Amino acid sequence: MRSSFIFRRALVSLVASLVLTPAGAQSPAPLKLALIEGLSGPFGNTGEAVVRNIAWAVERVNARGGVKTAQGTRPMVLERYDSKGQSEEALSALKSAIDDGAQVVLQGNSSANAAALIDAINKHNEREPTQRVLFLNYSAVDPALTNEKCSFWHFRFDAHADMRMTALMTVLREDQKIKSVYLIGQDYSFGQAVLREAKRQLAEQRPDVKVVGDELHPMGRVKDFLPYATKIKASGAQAVITGNWGNDLTLLVKSARDVGYEGKFYTFYGNALGAPAALGDAGVDRVIAVADWLPNVPGKASEAFYQSFRQRFSKPSEDYVHVRMQLMVEALAQAVEKAGSTEPMALALALEKARVSMAGQTGFMRAEDHQFQQPLVVGVMQRQGSPGVPFDVEGSGYGFKVVRQIKAEQARLPSKCQMARPGF
């Protein structure tokens, strides 16, 4: 099922421009953004969280009047396409989006889907140079996507898995009490990459730590994680490292609590979408999460940013905001205005030079591989109101205290990308 919406502010802007346009003249068409995401199925809640983030970013651009091009100012329009979390559905949605006139495709939840889209877009853009599209990726973090599989038409705005693992390891390597870990992840490209990098970095930085479990499970199909949690507890692991996200993470940590597991969780996404509430007090001091930003990052700009999001989306269940998604839309708007056009080739060249700031965070696109470079933070779960934790997440009463801030220059990793640049 596919639905689309034009934000009210965009409509006001568009109507105003029509009123001021001389009779017979046509107002420039809106810039269509096609969001291809799993909006139903086991990870539907993560897809809807993405919609809220990008909707908010688009609203702000349109509140400024839209984006300025040589043909005039154009509002952005966000159109939703439900991939149901499946690559085949994502490819079908891509075809529909192109047929509907989209020039920019957005996707992130699932590196497998992202890889399929990159391949399809590469082929389409070569075959149909007058209908090219760009792919902006906000959370598909398999490192290969900006390394071996890098593409001129693909831009990633999240730190990839190796970058996130490096940030997590800055905390784990100093925790000398940990002598054994259990590795568990979703059985697809991203989950495999997380466990592979965890083993590599542990061997390099903490050779004294023993890996007592190394397990992959079906993605989005496990309803009962008690058998996995039981094995984790029985292994004697003092910590779990996981890249699990969505319900696969929430159900895992809930089962760990139910079996009485008392070790730590080093996570990529343990800071929201039900995980803190599922753990409760059992997660205090024991759940560590890495992110591009957390609500309790110190600073007035960060606090104002978070409070403005909570004013826009006031329900506790809607409390999952990402600075990187806001920076992505701002980078797109900046690129359109620098290029003076929404033509994908010109837009890609401008995006390669994007540098944007928000909430006290500044990020920039690296042209050689189209991997966005930005600060990262690591936080530990605490009760709201404790020092450094003015904000909780999802009304749970628990938030994340920032224990490590990593500058973009420190988070940067070398790339293996050998990018084919069309026409160059």
C-alpha positions in Angstrom: 0.0 0.0 0.0 1.4 3.4 -0.9 0.2 6.8 0.4 1.6 10.3 -0.2 1.3 13.5 1.5 2.2 17.2 1.0 2.8 19.0 4.2 0.5 21.9 4.9 3.2 24.4 4.9 4.3 23.3 1.5 0.8 23.7 0.3 0.6 27.2 1.7 3.8 28.1 0.0 2.7 26.5 -3.3 -0.7 28.2 -3.2 1.0 31.5 -2.5 3.3 31.1 -5.4 0.4 30.3 -7.7 -1.4 33.4 -6.6 1.7 35.5 -7.4 2.4 33.8 -10.7 1.2 35.7 -13.8 -1.7 34.2 -15.7 -0.6 31.5 -18.1 2.7 30.9 -16.3 3.4 27.6 -14.6 4.9 27.3 -11.1 7.9 24.9 -10.9 6.9 21.4 -9.9 7.6 20.2 -6.4 10.8 18.2 -5.8 9.5 14.6 -5.1 11.3 12.6 -2.5 10.4 8.9 -2.5 10.7 7.2 0.9 11.0 3.5 0.3 10.8 1.8 3.7 9.3 -1.0 5.7 6.2 0.6 7.0 4.4 -2.6 7.9 5.5 -6.0 9.1 7.9 -6.8 12.1 9.9 -3.5 11.7 7.0 -1.2 10.9 7.6 0.9 14.0 11.1 1.7 12.8 9.8 2.8 9.4 7.2 5.1 11.0 9.9 6.6 13.2 11.8 7.4 10.0 8.7 9.0 8.5 8.4 11.4 11.4 12.0 12.4 11.2 12.0 13.1 7.5 8.6 14.7 7.6 9.8 17.2 10.2 12.9 18.0 8.2 10.8 18.5 5.0 8.4 20.7 6.9 11.2 23.0 8.0 12.6 23.4 4.4 9.1 24.2 3.1 8.5 26.6 6.0 11.4 28.6 4.5 9.6 28.6 1.1 11.2 25.5 -0.3 14.4 25.2 -2.3 15.6 27.8 -4.8 16.4 26.7 -8.3 17.1 28.5 -11.6 13.4 27.8 -12.5 12.1 29.2 -9.3 11.4 28.2 -5.7 10.1 24.6 -5.3 8.6 22.9 -2.3 9.6 19.4 -1.3 7.0 16.6 -1.4 7.6 13.4 0.6 5.9 10.3 -0.8 5.8 7.0 1.1 6.3 3.6 -0.5 6.0 0.5 1.8 8.7 -2.1 1.0 7.4 -4.3 3.9 11.1 -4.8 4.7 11.6 -7.0 1.6 14.1 -6.4 -1.2 11.7 -7.5 -3.9 9.1 -5.0 -2.7 11.7 -2.3 -2.4 12.6 -2.8 -6.1 9.0 -2.7 -7.1 8.6 0.5 -5.1 11.6 2.0 -6.8 10.0 1.5 -10.2 6.7 3.1 -9.0 8.6 6.0 -7.6 10.5 6.6 -10.8 7.2 6.3 -12.8 5.7 8.9 -10.4 8.5 11.4 -11.2 10.7 11.1 -8.1 14.3 12.3 -8.5 15.5 11.4 -5.0 15.1 8.1 -3.3 15.4 7.7 0.5 15.9 4.4 2.3 17.9 3.0 5.3 16.3 0.2 7.4 18.0 -2.8 5.9 21.4 -2.9 4.3 20.2 -5.8 2.1 17.5 -3.6 0.7 20.0 -0.8 0.2 22.4 -3.0 -1.7 19.5 -4.1 -4.0 18.5 -0.4 -4.6 22.1 0.6 -5.3 22.4 -2.0 -8.0 19.0 -1.2 -9.5 19.7 2.5 -9.6 23.1 2.1 -11.1 21.5 0.1 -14.0 18.5 2.4 -14.4 20.7 5.6 -14.5 22.9 4.1 -17.1 20.0 2.9 -19.2 17.8 6.0 -18.7 20.1 9.1 -18.4 17.1 11.5 -18.7 15.4 9.9 -15.8 18.2 9.5 -13.3 17.6 9.3 -9.5 19.8 9.8 -6.5 19.8 7.5 -3.5 20.1 9.0 0.0 20.7 6.4 2.7 20.1 7.4 6.4 20.7 4.1 8.2 21.8 1.1 6.1 25.3 0.7 7.5 26.9 -2.3 6.0 30.5 -0.9 5.4 30.5 -2.4 1.9 28.0 0.1 0.6 30.6 2.9 0.6 33.5 0.5 0.1 33.4 -2.4 -2.4 29.9 -1.5 -3.6 30.2 2.3 -3.6 28.2 4.2 -6.2 28.3 7.7 -7.5 24.5 7.8 -7.1 24.5 6.6 -3.5 25.1 8.9 -0.5 25.2 7.5 3.1 24.4 9.8 6.0 24.9 7.4 8.9 28.2 6.2 10.2 28.8 2.7 8.9 29.1 -0.4 11.2 32.9 -0.4 11.5 32.8 3.3 12.5 30.1 2.6 15.1 32.0 -0.4 16.4 35.2 1.6 16.8 33.2 4.2 18.8 31.8 1.4 21.1 35.2 -0.1 21.5 36.5 3.2 23.0 34.3 2.4 26.0 34.6 -1.4 26.1 38.4 -1.5 25.9 38.6 0.5 29.1 36.1 -1.7 31.0 38.7 -4.1 32.5 36.1 -6.0 34.4 34.9 -7.5 31.1 36.7 -10.7 30.3 34.1 -12.6 28.2 31.6 -11.5 25.6 28.7 -13.1 23.6 28.2 -11.9 20.0 24.7 -12.1 18.6 23.2 -10.5 15.5 20.7 -10.7 12.7 21.6 -13.0 9.9 22.1 -10.7 7.0 24.8 -8.5 5.6 24.7 -5.8 8.4 24.5 -8.3 11.3 27.3 -10.3 9.8 29.5 -7.2 9.4 28.9 -6.2 13.0 30.0 -9.5 14.4 33.0 -9.8 12.0 34.2 -6.3 13.1 33.6 -7.0 16.8 35.8 -10.0 16.6 38.5 -8.2 14.7 38.6 -5.2 17.1 38.4 -7.3 20.2 41.4 -9.3 19.0 43.3 -6.1 18.3 42.3 -4.0 21.4 41.3 -6.5 24.0 43.0 -9.9 23.3 42.4 -10.8 27.0 38.6 -10.9 26.3 37.2 -14.4 25.4 34.4 -14.7 22.9 32.1 -17.3 24.5 29.3 -17.1 21.9 29.0 -16.1 18.3 25.5 -16.5 16.9 23.3 -15.2 14.1 19.6 -15.5 14.1 16.9 -15.1 11.4 16.0 -11.4 10.9 12.5 -10.3 11.9 11.2 -13.9 12.4 12.1 -14.8 16.0 9.1 -14.3 18.3 10.7 -15.8 21.4 14.3 -15.0 22.3 14.2 -16.9 25.6 16.3 -19.7 24.1 19.0 -17.2 23.0 18.9 -15.4 26.3 19.2 -18.7 28.2 22.3 -19.6 26.1 23.8 -16.1 26.8 23.3 -16.5 30.5 24.7 -20.0 30.6 27.8 -19.0 28.7 28.9 -16.8 31.6 29.4 -13.8 29.2 29.9 -10.6 31.1 28.8 -8.6 28.1 26.8 -8.9 24.9 27.7 -7.1 21.7 24.8 -6.8 19.2 23.8 -4.7 16.2 20.2 -5.8 16.5 17.6 -3.2 15.9 13.8 -2.8 16.1 11.8 -5.7 17.6 14.8 -8.0 17.3 16.6 -5.9 19.9 13.6 -5.2 22.1 12.6 -8.9 22.3 16.3 -9.9 23.0 16.8 -7.5 25.9 13.4 -8.3 27.3 14.2 -12.0 27.3 17.6 -11.3 28.9 15.9 -9.5 31.7 13.4 -12.4 32.1 16.1 -15.0 32.5 18.0 -12.8 35.0 21.0 -12.0 32.8 23.1 -9.4 34.6 25.8 -8.6 32.0 26.2 -5.5 29.9 24.8 -4.9 26.5 27.0 -3.0 24.0 24.5 -2.0 21.3 24.1 0.0 18.1 20.5 0.9 18.8 19.7 0.2 22.5 18.7 3.8 23.1 15.1 3.7 22.1 12.2 1.9 20.3 11.2 0.0 23.4 14.5 -1.3 24.6 14.9 0.9 27.7 11.3 0.3 28.8 11.7 -3.4 28.3 14.8 -3.6 30.5 13.8 -1.1 33.2 16.1 -0.9 36.2 17.9 -4.0 34.9 19.4 -1.8 32.1 20.8 1.0 34.4 24.6 1.2 34.0 24.5 -1.9 31.8 23.1 -0.8 28.4 25.6 1.1 26.2 24.6 2.6 22.9 26.4 4.4 20.1 24.7 7.0 18.0 25.3 10.1 15.9 23.5 12.1 18.6 21.6 11.5 21.9 19.0 13.8 23.5 21.3 14.3 26.5 24.3 15.6 24.5 25.4 18.7 26.5 24.7 22.1 25.0 22.0 24.6 24.5 21.7 24.0 20.7 21.2 20.3 21.3 18.6 20.8 24.0 16.7 23.3 21.9 16.7 20.9 19.0 15.3 18.0 21.1 12.7 20.2 22.7 11.5 21.4 19.3 11.1 17.9 18.1 9.1 16.9 21.2 6.8 19.9 20.7 6.2 18.7 17.1 5.7 15.0 18.1 4.5 15.0 21.7 3.4 11.3 22.2 5.9 9.2 24.1 5.7 6.6 21.4 6.9 9.1 18.8 10.1 10.0 20.7 12.9 8.8 18.4 14.7 11.6 16.7 17.9 11.5 14.6 20.0 14.5 13.9 21.6 12.7 10.9 18.2 12.5 9.1 17.7 16.2 9.6 21.2 16.9 8.3 20.5 14.7 5.3 17.5 16.8 4.2 19.4 20.0 4.9 22.3 18.7 2.8 19.9 17.9 0.0 18.4 21.4 0.2 21.8 23.0 0.2 22.9 20.9 -2.8 19.8 21.9 -4.8 20.4 25.6 -4.2 24.1 25.4 -5.0 23.4 23.4 -8.2 20.4 25.6 -9.1 18.8 22.4 -10.3 17.3 19.1 -9.2 18.9 17.3 -12.1 20.6 14.3 -10.4 24.1 14.6 -11.9 24.3 18.3 -10.9 22.8 17.5 -7.6 25.3 14.6 -6.9 28.2 16.9 -7.7 26.9 19.5 -5.2 26.2 16.9 -2.6 29.8 15.8 -2.7 30.7 19.2 -1.2 27.9 19.4 1.4 28.7 20.7 4.9 25.7 21.2 7.2 25.2 22.0 10.9 22.3 21.4 13.3 21.9 20.9 17.1 25.5 21.8 17.6 26.6 19.0 15.2 28.4 19.6 12.0 28.9 17.0 9.3 30.3 16.9 5.8 30.2 14.5 2.8 33.4 12.8 1.8 33.5 12.9 -2.0 35.7 9.9 -2.5 33.2 7.4 -1.2 30.0 9.4 -0.4 30.3 8.5 3.3 29.1 11.3 5.5 31.6 12.3 8.2 30.1 13.4 11.6 30.6 13.2 15.3 29.5 10.1 17.3 28.5 9.7 20.9 28.4 6.8 23.3 25.8 6.8 26.1 25.0 4.5 29.1 21.4 4.0 30.3 20.5 5.8 33.5 17.4 6.9 35.3 16.0 10.2 34.2 17.0 13.0 36.6 20.3 11.5 37.5 23.4 13.7 36.6 23.7 14.2 32.9 20.2 12.8 32.2 17.6 15.5 32.0 15.7 13.7 29.3 14.3 10.1 29.2 13.3 8.3 26.0 9.7 7.3 25.1 8.4 8.3 28.5 10.2 5.3 30.0 11.8 7.1 32.9 15.2 6.1 31.5 17.6 8.0 29.3 21.2 7.8 28.2 24.1 9.7 29.8 26.8 10.7 27.3 30.1 9.1 28.4 32.1 9.6 25.2 32.0 12.2 22.5 34.0 11.4 19.3 34.8 14.1 16.8 34.2 13.5 13.1 38.0 13.4 12.5 38.3 10.7 15.1 35.4 8.7 13.8 36.8 8.7 10.2 38.0 5.4 8.7 39.7 4.8 5.4 37.7 3.7 2.4 38.3 1.0 -0.2 35.9 2.7 -2.7 36.9 2.7 -6.4 34.1 4.8 -7.6 33.0 4.9 -11.3 32.2 8.5 -12.0 29.8 8.8 -15.0 31.1 11.0 -17.8 34.4 11.8 -16.1 
